[in-house]
C-alpha cells in the first residue's frame, strides 16, 4: 500500500509541542530526542504540512545567514504558524516576513532610532518608570498581579513614549495584540484586530503630519511619508509592528523571568545582591537563553536545495528554526538546562540571527537590565502568592509567558 502524506505526517511530532507538566521553562520533551539523534528532522504542523525543524545552534546560525533561505511568507511552502496567518492579506505583510531588498529598505528606516547609544540614553527615563510602578505597588494592597501592575506597563509606557502613542490607549492596543498573538484566533478575528490597530496608527500618523513632535512616528511621517519614501499605510503597519513587539515580548520576559528566578533562589540572590552592571547584563543574556519566550520558531522556506545535518532540504520546503532547543544545545552551552547567571550566554539566539535579527533588542536589553536590577532589590521578599503548579502559562500563544502572576512580599 502506498504511504500518503497524511500517513507520514501522523507519525511525526507535532509542532509546536506541549511542554512537560512541572517543567514550564524547558523546551517540549517530544522535540528533544530528535535534536539529539537527528538535529535536522521533520515535524507536523496544524495543517498537516511537514517542514524541517532545525535544532542545532550552529546549524541555526548558518542557515539564518544563508541567502538560499527566504523569510517571504507569501512563497509556496512557507510554514505558517496558524490558519489566521496563512490566510492573511499579503498587503499586510511587514518587513519581518520580507526578503532583501524590500526588507532592507523598510528596516533601514527605523534602524537608527533603536541604535544602542539611543537606547542607553533612555535608561534614566526607564529607571523612573520602573521606580514609579514599584512605588505604586508598595503603596497598594497585597497580593498584586505582577503582570498587570508592573510587567506589562513597563514596556508599554516605554514604547508609547518612544513612538508617540498616547498611553491612555493601552487597553485598546494590548487587547488587539493579544488576539493577534493567540494561535487559536480565527483568521477573521486576527484580520479585524490588525485592521483596528493599523487604522488607529494611520489616523495617528495623520496627526503627526499636521503637528509633528519629538517621537518616532513623527519622524516616519515627516521624513518618510511626506517625502514619498513610504506610503502612509506602510508607515502605519510599521508603527503597529513596533508597538506590538515593543510591549508584548518584554512584558512576558519580565514576568516569566521573575517566576524562573523565584524558582532558583540562589540565582535570584546573585542578581539581587550585585551592583555590577556587567553582571546584570550577563544575567539578562542568560535569562534570555534559558527562557526563550518566542517559542514557535522562526519560519523560512528554502529557495534552493540545501545539504545540512546529513539531510537534503529541497527548494520550496519549509524550515522552522527552534531557537528554544538551539539555546539548550550542550555543544554551545555546557549544562544547558541549568539557569546559571554567571554563564557567558551572549551567543544565544533568542533574538534570532542574521539580517532579520530583532530590531528592538537594544531596547529590550536596557529595559530588562533596569527591571532585573531594581525589582528584587527594592522588594527583596517578593514571593509567589499562589502555588507554582497553579500558574497558567501561555501555551497557546506565539509569545510564551504567564497570564497572571500573583505576588506578595
C-alpha positions in Angstrom: 0.0 0.0 0.0 1.3 3.4 -0.9 2.0 5.7 2.1 0.2 9.0 1.8 1.4 12.4 3.0 -1.2 12.2 5.8 0.2 8.8 6.9 3.7 10.2 7.1 2.7 13.3 8.9 0.8 11.3 11.5 4.0 9.7 12.7 5.8 13.0 13.2 5.9 15.1 16.4 3.5 18.0 16.2 4.9 21.5 16.3 4.7 23.3 18.5 4.5 20.5 21.0 3.4 20.9 24.6 5.9 21.5 27.4 6.1 18.9 30.2 3.9 19.5 33.2 6.0 20.9 36.0 8.8 22.0 33.6 7.4 25.2 32.1 10.8 26.7 31.4 12.1 23.8 29.3 11.5 23.1 25.6 8.9 20.4 24.7 10.3 16.9 25.6 8.8 15.4 22.4 11.3 17.5 20.4 14.4 16.8 22.4 15.1 13.2 21.2 15.0 14.3 17.6 17.5 17.0 18.4 19.9 14.6 19.9 19.6 12.0 17.2 18.7 14.0 14.1 19.2 17.7 14.6 17.5 18.3 11.1 14.2 16.4 11.1 10.6 16.9 10.0 7.7 17.9 12.2 4.0 18.1 11.6 2.1 21.5 11.6 -1.5 22.3 12.2 -2.4 21.9 8.5 -0.5 18.6 8.1 2.5 20.0 6.3 5.9 18.7 7.2 8.6 21.4 7.4 12.1 20.7 8.6 12.9 21.6 12.2 16.4 23.0 12.7 17.6 22.5 16.3 21.4 22.6 16.5 22.8 26.0 17.5 25.5 26.0 14.8 23.1 24.9 12.0 20.6 27.6 13.0 23.2 30.4 12.8 24.5 29.0 9.5 21.1 28.8 7.8 19.7 32.1 9.1 22.6 33.7 7.3 22.2 31.7 4.1 20.8 33.6 1.1 19.2 30.4 -0.1 16.7 30.7 2.8 13.8 33.1 2.4 11.7 34.9 5.0 9.0 35.7 2.5 5.7 34.5 3.9 3.9 34.7 0.6 6.1 32.0 -1.0 4.7 28.5 -1.6 6.0 26.1 1.1 6.3 28.8 3.8 5.4 27.1 7.2 2.7 29.4 8.6 2.0 29.4 12.3 -1.7 29.2 12.1 -4.7 29.4 9.7 -5.1 33.1 10.5 -1.6 33.8 9.4 -1.8 31.7 6.3 -5.0 33.5 5.3 -3.7 37.0 6.0 -3.8 39.6 3.2 -0.3 39.8 1.5 -0.8 43.6 1.6 -0.5 43.5 5.4 3.0 41.9 5.2 5.7 43.6 7.3 9.4 43.7 6.8 9.8 40.8 9.2 8.5 38.4 6.5 10.2 40.0 3.5 13.5 39.4 1.8 16.0 42.0 0.7 16.0 44.5 -1.0 12.5 45.3 0.3 13.2 44.1 3.8 16.4 46.2 3.9 14.6 49.3 2.5 11.9 49.3 5.2 14.1 48.1 8.1 16.6 50.8 7.4 14.0 53.5 8.0 13.7 52.5 11.7 17.2 51.2 12.5 18.7 54.4 13.7 16.0 55.1 16.4 16.8 51.8 18.0 20.6 52.2 18.0 22.4 51.1 21.2 23.5 54.5 22.2 20.0 55.9 21.8 18.5 53.1 23.9 21.2 53.7 26.5 20.2 57.3 26.6 16.7 56.2 27.7 18.0 54.3 30.7 17.2 57.2 33.2 13.6 57.5 32.0 13.1 53.8 32.0 14.5 53.7 35.6 12.0 56.3 36.6 9.1 54.3 35.1 10.2 51.2 36.9 10.7 53.0 40.2 7.3 54.8 40.0 5.5 51.5 39.3 7.2 49.8 42.2 6.3 52.7 44.4 2.7 52.3 43.4 2.8 48.5 44.2 4.4 49.1 47.6 1.8 51.7 48.5 -1.1 49.5 47.3 -2.8 46.3 48.6 -1.4 42.9 48.5 -1.3 40.5 46.8 -0.9 42.1 43.3 -0.8 40.7 39.8 2.7 41.5 38.7 1.7 41.2 35.0 -0.9 43.9 35.2 0.8 46.1 37.8 4.3 46.0 36.5 5.5 43.6 33.7 3.0 44.9 31.1 3.1 48.7 32.0 6.9 49.0 31.9 7.5 48.2 28.2 4.1 49.7 27.2 5.0 53.1 28.8 8.4 53.0 27.2 7.3 52.1 23.6 4.4 54.5 23.8 6.8 57.4 24.7 9.3 56.3 22.0 6.7 56.1 19.2 4.5 58.9 20.3 1.4 56.8 21.0 -0.9 58.0 23.9 -0.5 55.5 26.8 -4.2 56.1 27.5 -4.9 53.8 24.5 -3.0 50.9 26.1 -6.2 48.8 26.8 -7.1 49.1 23.1 -3.7 48.0 21.7 -3.0 45.4 24.3 -6.4 43.8 23.8 -6.0 43.6 20.0 -2.4 42.4 20.2 -3.5 39.5 22.4 -5.9 38.4 19.7 -3.1 38.6 17.1 -0.5 36.5 19.1 -3.0 33.8 20.2 -2.6 30.8 17.9 -6.3 29.8 18.3 -7.6 33.1 17.0 -9.6 32.8 13.8 -8.5 34.5 10.6 -11.4 36.8 10.9 -10.5 37.8 14.4 -6.9 38.4 13.5 -7.8 40.4 10.5 -10.2 42.6 12.5 -7.6 43.2 15.2 -4.9 44.1 12.7 -7.3 46.4 10.8 -8.3 48.2 14.0 -4.7 48.7 15.0 -3.4 49.9 11.6 -6.4 52.2 11.2 -5.6 53.8 14.5 -2.0 54.1 13.6 -2.9 55.6 10.3 -5.0 58.3 11.9 -2.2 59.0 14.4 0.2 59.5 11.5 -2.1 62.0 10.0 -2.0 63.9 13.3 1.8 63.7 13.3 2.0 65.0 9.7 0.0 68.1 10.8 1.6 68.5 14.2 4.9 66.7 14.4 6.5 66.1 17.8 9.8 64.6 19.1 8.9 60.9 18.5 9.4 58.1 16.1 6.0 58.3 14.4 6.5 62.0 13.7 9.9 61.1 12.2 8.3 58.5 9.9 5.5 60.9 9.0 7.7 63.9 8.1 10.9 62.2 6.8 9.5 59.1 5.1 5.8 59.5 4.3 5.9 63.2 3.4 8.9 62.6 1.1 7.3 59.7 -0.6 9.8 57.0 0.6 6.9 55.2 2.3 3.2 55.1 1.9 1.2 56.2 4.9 -0.2 52.7 5.1 3.3 51.2 5.1 4.2 53.5 8.0 1.1 52.6 9.9 1.8 48.9 9.6 5.4 49.5 10.7 4.2 51.6 13.7 1.8 48.8 14.6 4.5 46.2 14.4 6.9 48.2 16.6 4.1 48.9 19.1 3.1 45.3 19.4 6.6 43.8 19.5 7.8 46.6 21.8 5.5 45.6 24.7 4.3 42.0 24.3 7.7 40.3 24.3 9.4 42.3 27.0 6.3 42.1 29.3 6.3 38.3 29.1 10.1 38.2 29.7 9.8 40.3 32.8 7.0 38.1 34.3 8.5 34.7 33.2 12.0 35.7 34.3 10.6 36.6 37.7 9.0 33.1 38.0 12.2 31.4 37.0 14.3 33.4 39.5 11.8 32.7 42.3 12.2 29.0 41.5 16.0 29.4 41.6 16.6 31.4 44.8 20.4 31.1 44.6 20.4 32.8 41.2 17.9 35.4 42.4 20.2 36.2 45.3 23.2 36.6 42.9 21.3 39.1 40.8 19.7 40.9 43.7 22.9 41.4 45.6 25.2 42.6 42.7 25.9 46.2 41.9 28.0 45.3 38.9 26.3 46.5 35.6 28.2 43.8 33.7 26.9 41.1 36.0 23.4 42.3 35.5 23.8 42.5 31.7 25.2 38.9 31.8 22.2 37.7 33.8 19.8 39.2 31.3 21.6 37.3 28.5 21.4 34.0 30.4 17.7 34.5 31.2 17.0 35.2 27.5 18.8 32.0 26.6 17.2 29.9 29.3 13.6 31.0 28.8 13.0 31.7 25.1 9.6 33.3 25.1 9.4 33.2 21.3 8.7 29.5 21.3 7.1 29.0 17.9 10.3 29.1 16.0 11.5 31.3 13.2 9.9 30.4 9.9 11.6 30.2 6.5 11.4 28.5 3.1 14.3 27.1 1.0 14.9 28.7 -2.3 17.4 26.1 -3.5 18.4 22.6 -2.4 20.4 22.7 0.8 22.6 20.0 2.3 22.9 20.2 6.1 23.0 17.8 9.1 23.0 14.8 6.8 19.7 15.8 5.2 18.8 17.4 1.9 16.3 20.3 2.2 14.6 20.7 -1.2 13.7 24.0 -2.8 10.2 25.0 -1.8 10.3 23.2 1.5 9.6 25.0 4.8 12.1 25.4 7.7 11.5 26.1 11.3 14.4 27.3 13.5 13.8 26.2 17.0 15.7 28.8 19.0 14.4 27.3 22.3 16.1 24.0 21.6 19.2 25.6 20.0 19.7 27.7 23.1 19.7 24.4 25.1 22.4 22.8 22.8 25.1 21.4 25.0 27.7 21.9 22.3 27.1 25.6 22.6 26.2 25.9 26.3 27.5 23.2 28.6 24.9 22.1 31.2 22.2 24.0 29.2 19.2 23.0 31.3 20.7 24.8 34.3 20.0 28.5 34.9 23.4 29.9 35.6 23.6 33.7 35.7 27.4 33.6 35.7 27.4 31.9 32.3 28.6 33.7 29.2 25.4 33.3 27.2 26.0 36.1 24.6 25.8 33.7 21.7 22.2 32.8 22.4 19.7 33.1 19.5 16.7 34.4 21.5 16.7 37.5 19.2 17.3 35.5 16.1 20.4 35.8 13.9 21.5 37.4 10.7 19.8 40.2 8.8 16.4 39.5 10.4 17.6 39.5 14.0 15.3 41.5 16.3 15.5 45.2 15.6 14.4 46.2 19.1 16.9 44.1 21.0 18.9 47.1 22.3 15.7 48.5 23.9 14.7 45.1 25.3 18.1 44.7 26.9 18.1 48.1 28.6 14.5 47.5 29.9 15.4 44.1 31.3 18.6 45.3 32.9 16.8 48.1 34.7 13.9 45.8 35.8 16.0 42.9 36.9 18.5 45.1 38.8 15.7 47.1 40.6 12.6 45.0 41.3 14.2 42.3 43.5 16.5 44.8 45.3 13.6 47.1 46.2 11.3 44.2 47.1 13.7 41.6 48.5 11.0 39.5 50.0 9.0 39.2 46.7 7.2 35.8 46.6 4.5 34.0 44.7 1.1 34.3 46.3 -0.2 31.2 44.5 1.3 27.7 44.2 3.7 27.4 41.3 1.7 24.5 40.0 -1.4 26.6 39.6 0.2 29.3 37.4 -1.3 29.4 34.0 1.3 29.5 31.2 0.7 30.8 27.7 1.0 27.5 25.8 -1.5 28.8 23.2 0.4 32.0 22.3 3.1 32.9 19.8 4.8 34.5 22.8 5.3 32.5 25.9 4.7 33.7 29.4 2.2 33.6 32.2 -1.3 35.1 32.1 -1.2 36.3 35.7 1.5 36.4 38.4 0.0 36.9 41.9 2.9 38.1 44.2 3.2 39.4 47.7 6.1 40.5 50.0 
